[in-house]
Amino acid sequence: MAMLKERGAHPVYNVSSRTDYLIVVERPGIKLEKALTLGVCIVPGYEFESMLAQYDEQHNQDGA
């Protein structure tokens, strides 16, 4: 969670209509069902790691 907060994200434990992404690693259960119902973007854990790497790369280039 700290790595998300450092990048400006606001991680939460509940899925709602205000949720932008649900990062799915293991057994999401009811959260996945709710996210699908609400139209929340579902991101598998391995893709999320790639998203973070891309963010870091862009952010580091902007700051250089």
Secondary structure, DSSP 8 states (H G I E B T S, - for coil): -HHHHHTT----SS--TT--EEEE-S--THHHHHHHHHT-EEEEHHHHHHHHHHHHHHHHHHH-
